[in-house]
Amino acid sequence: MLQRIVLINDKYGGFGGTEEYINSLARLLDPLGYETSIIYGKKYPKNFSNPLIREFRLPFLKERYAKAKPYELAKLCGYINKIRPDIVYIHNIFDYRIITAIRKAHLGKIIWYCHDHFFYCLTELKVFNDQQYELPLGKHCITNIQAGRCIERYPLRDLNLNEIFLERKKLLESSFLFDEIVVISKYMESNLIKNEVPKEKINLVPRQVYIPEKIERREEGKNILYVGRVVKEKGVDHLIKALEFIYCNVKLTIVGSGDAGYIEKCRFLAKDLKGKKKGLEIIFTGQKSHREVFEFYKKASVVAIPSLWPEPFGVVAAESLAQEVPVVAYNVGGIDTIIKDGKTGLLAEPRNIKELGEKIGYLCSNKEESRKMGKNGRKFVKLKFDPQKHVDAILRLFS
């Protein structure tokens, strides 16, 4: 019997991790008799299409701080009534009014996948005084932002923080309307529990990871790879500075786009360091497709993840290990879900640039140890994050 699922997200296409997940899920569910639709706010690139997904666009879904108007909510409910889904699967939604409207329009199961920290952190990054922040959402968050103690993903200090706080509290409270909640790391589970989300609704589900059947390693020299957004919270400047503590000739490839001002800062750091270290090569490739990124993995000796913000999981780490490429990362957030220190990679103390550089250098110089960690990593990812394990867990929630 045909089952209908509708996914609701701010974006659709090839934008980032959530969008990649949505397309992957549709491919996995199609052979099982599921018809997948998506209601989204913005598509990137504009000509993107997936023959397995029916598209419905509502531009207001992409807004982070707008309040959905009654006529917009009526359109959303109209689409849900048209699709007649068995399951509504919510992803990145920023307004409690939307969740309330969906609950009224749909009597069946509603599942929420908590991808990041938006529901319980005003800045979305959980970084306070350059440290991972552990407290739940509260009025202290307003004071900290006003004092400039938090890294902000988007400029907030010129906005009405009291109003944003109240909106976010209502969004958090709307989690009671979900039948099931999906998280992919114990770190994310602990954050929801701290913020009084019903524990009995939270399900720790293994995130599916693309695992190629065959490994095509074409390692060239001592190649360090970074994949991700080039923004402050990702710590790319830390990675460039860490090269000073690597005492062999290496090449760093930075794959991704981001904040223009921050990229310029990183380019300046790279140029300055190349002037001091002979034989050092640093390349900025800009944005690449998911398929192109896998070509970079094949040539890498080690993947570096210097994130300052607490990563909910670390998809790049899992993808790297699936290709037998070991990872060196700052030990933040849910990254230890993937990186088992000394077994599948190496963890450095957060913001310890010297330690980060030394551990990257160690794997670049010790090929035998590097290969061993890569092989361990692939075995670990196949055991824990095979796509079928994710589908089985999701289907249990659907039923």
N, C-alpha and C positions, 0 to 999 in steps of 0.2 A: 504493500500500500504506500502510495506517495506521501511523503512527509514534507511539510513546508517550514522553512526556517527563514526569518528575516533578521539580518544583522543591521544594527544602527550605530553609525560612527560619524565623527566630524569630517573625516576625509576618506577618499577611496582612490585606488590606483597603485602607483609605485612609490608612494611618498616615504614610508618608514616601516618600522617593525610591525605596528598594528595592521597596516594595510597589507603587508606581506603575509601576515598570519591569516587575514580574511581570505585572500586568494588561495592560499594553501589549504585552508579548511574546506573551501568549496570543492577543490579537487579531490580531497579525501572523502567528502560526504556524497559526491555524485554517484559513485558506483553502489552506494548503499541505499539509493532510492530517495535521496533528499533533493528538493528543489530549493535553491538558495536565492534570496533577494537581498538587496542592500538599500537602505535609505541613508543618504549621506549629505554633507554640506558642500564639500569642494572636491573636485577631481584633479589629480595631477599624475602624469601629464593629461592634458585635456582630451587627447585622442585615445586614452587607455580604454581597453575593453577586455572583459573576461566572458567568453561565451557561456560559462556555467552560472553566471550571476545576472539576474534581472536588476536594472538600476532605477532608482527613484531619487531625484535630487530635491533637497530643501535647503536653500542657502543659509537659513538661520542656524542650522545645526553646527556650522563652523565657528560661530561666535563664542568667545570664551567668557565675556563679561556682560553680554546683552541678556535681557529678560524676554523670554519668548512671549509673543503676543497671542491673544485668543485665536485669531484667524490663522496664525501659523500652526498652533497646536491642532486646530481643526483639520488642516491639510495633512498633518502627520497622522492623525487618527483615521483620516480618509484613506490614506495609503495602506495603513494596517488592515482596515476593513476590506480593502480591495484584494490584498495579498492573502488574507485569511490564514495566517501562519499558525502552526502548531506550537512553535517556539519563537519567542523574541529574545535575541541574544545581543545585549547592549555592550558597547565598548566605550569609546571616549565621548561622553556626554557631560556638559558643563552646567546644566540648569535643572534644578529639582522640579520645575514646572513640567519639563519634558517627561521626566520619569513618572510623575503623578498622572499625566495625561495618558501615557502608555498603559499604566495599570488600569485606568478606567476603560480604555478601549479594548484591552486584551484580557480575557478571563483565564487563558492558559498560562503556561509556565513562562516566567521572565528570568533570564540568567544574566548576570553582570560579570564581565571579565575586568578585574581591576588591574590595569596595565601600569599605572604610575601613581604618583603621590598627590594628584590634583585634589582629591576629595578631602584630604586632611592636612594640606600644607598650602598656605597662601601663595608662596613663591613657586611651588611645585617641585622644589629641589631638595628640601630638607638639609640645607647647609647653613650652619650658624657659626660665625667667627671662624670660618674655614674648617669646621669640624662637622661630622655627621651629627644631625640633630635627632635626639631621642624622645623628646616630649610630644604629647599629642597636641592637636589643634586647640588653641586657647587665646585669650586676649593678649597674652605675652607676645604672641606672634606679631601683632600690630606694632607694639613698642619696638621689637627687634628690627622690623623692616624700616620703621621711621628713623632708627638710629644707624641704619646702614650696616647692620651686622649680618645680613643674609645675602647670599648670591640670589639675584632675581633672574628668572628666565625671561620675563617681560617686565618693563618698567612699571612699578606699582606705586611709588611714593607720591606721584601726582594725582592718584586716584583716591576715591573715598574708601579708605581701608576698613572703616567700621561697617560700611555697607557690604563690602566684599566679604568680610568675616561672617556677617549674618547670613548672606547668601550661601556661603560655603557650609555653615552649620546646618542649614536646611537641606543642602545637597547630601551631606553626611547622614542626616536623619532619614532621608528618602531611601537609604539602603535597606530599611525595614520592609520596603515594598517588593524587594527581589525575593524570588523563591530560592535561588542558589547563587553563590558568589564564587568566582574562579580566581585563584591566585597561583603563581608558578614558583614561588619561593617561600620558605619559612619566614624570611625577613618581611615580606609583604603581608603575610598572615599576621605576624606580630604587630605590625603597624595598625591594621584594621582592628584587632582586638584592643589595643591601647586606646583607640578612638571609639570604643563601645559599639562597634558593629557586631551584630549577633554571631557569636562564635559557631553556633550550630549550622549556620548557613554557609560558612566558609569551607571551600574545598581546595585542597592543595593538589593541583593537577600537573603532571609532567608536561612541560612545553615541548611541542613537536619541533624537531630540528631536521633539516635536509641532510641526509647521510648518503653520499655517493657510493655506489656499489664498488667502484674501483677508485684507487688513489692514483692520481697523476702528479706526483711531486716533480717539479722542475726547479729545485732550489738553485739560486744563482748567488754565489758568494755568501756574504753575511747580510742578509736582508731583513730589516725590521719593518713590520707593516702595522699601520694604524688604519682602522676603518670606523667611520662614524661622523657625526656632526662636528664641525670645527668651531666650537663655542667654549666659553670659559669653563663651564661646569664639567666639560669632558677632559680638561687638563692637558691639552695638546702642547701648551707652552712648557709644562712640566716635563713632558716627554722630550722635547727639543733640548731643554736644559740638561736632562739626564744623559744625553749623548756625551757630555763632557767627562763623564765617569766611565766611559767605555774605551778601553785602551787598545782597540784594534780598528782597522778600517771597516766601516759599515755604511750601508745605504738605508735611509729611512724613507719610506713611501707613505704619504698621508693621503688617504682616499676619503673624500667627502667635501661637502660645502657647508656654509654656516654664516656666522656673523662677519660682515665685511671688515669692520674695524678690528675685530679679534684676529682674523686671518692675516691682516696686514701686520699686526704685532708679531704673529708667529713667523711670518716671512722675514721680518727684520731680525728676530732672534736667530733664525736659521742662517741668514746671510752673515751675521756677526760671528756665529760659531764656525761656519765654514772657513772664515778668514783666519781663525785660530787653529783649526785642526785640518791638517793636510790629509787628503784621501777620503774626507767625509762627503757624502752625497745626500741631499735632502730634496725630495720631489713632492710637489703638491699637484695632485691629478684633477682636483675638482670632483663633482658628483659623478658617480658611475652607476650603471644598472646593477641589479642583484646578480645577474649572470656574469657581468664583467668583473665584479668583486671576487667571484670564485676563481678567476684566472690569476688574480693577485695572490690569493691564498696558496696556490700551487707553487709560487716562486718564493714564498716567505720562509725564513729560518725561524722567526718568532713573531708572534702578534703581541703588541703592547696595548694595554687598556689602562690609561692613567687617570681614570675618572675621579673627580673630586666629589661629585654628588653620589649618593648611595644608589647604585644601579639596582632596579628591581630584580633583575635576573642576570643579564649578560649574554644576549643572543650571539653577539660577535664571538665571544669566548667559545660557545658551544659549536658554532659553525667552523671555527678554526680547528678545534680538536677533532671534529668529524673529518677534517682533511689531514689529520696527523700533524698539525702545526701546534707546538706548545705555546702557552700564553704566560706573560708576566703582567700582573695587574696590581693596582692598589687594592688592599683588602677592605672594600666598602660594600654596604648594602647586601644584596643577594649574590654577589659575585662568587662567594665560596660554595654556592650551590653547584657550580661548574668546576672551579679551580680548586683542586685538592693539593695543598702546598707540598711540593717535593715529589708529587706523583703525576699530576696532569699539567703542571706548570709551577710557577713560583709567585708567591704573594709578598708584596712589600708593604711596609707601614705607610698608611695614607700620608701624602704630602712629603714623604722622605725621598727627595729627588735623587740623592746619592745612592740610596739603597735600590731604587728603581733602576737606575743606570747600571749599577754593578750586577744586578740579577739578569738584566737583559744581556749584558756583556758576557756573563757566565754561560748562558745558553748559546750565544753566538760562537763562543770559543770552544765549547765542549759538545761536539756534534753527537757523540755517542749518547750522552745524557739527554740531549735535546730530542734525539730520535726515540729514545725509550719513553720519555714523557709524552711525546706525540702519539705513539702507539697505545700507551696506557689511556690517553685521552679519548682516542677513537673508540676503544673498547668500552669505556665508561659511558660515552654518549650513546652508543648503540644499545647498551644495557638499560639506560635510564630514560632516554629521550627519543626513542624510536617513534615516528609519527603514529604508528598503530596504537601505541600505548596511550597517546593523547586522545585519539579518536574513541578508544574504548572507554576512557574516563568521561569524556564529554557525552557520549551516548548514554552512559549510566545516569548522568544529570538530566538529559533530555527525557528519559523515561520516568 
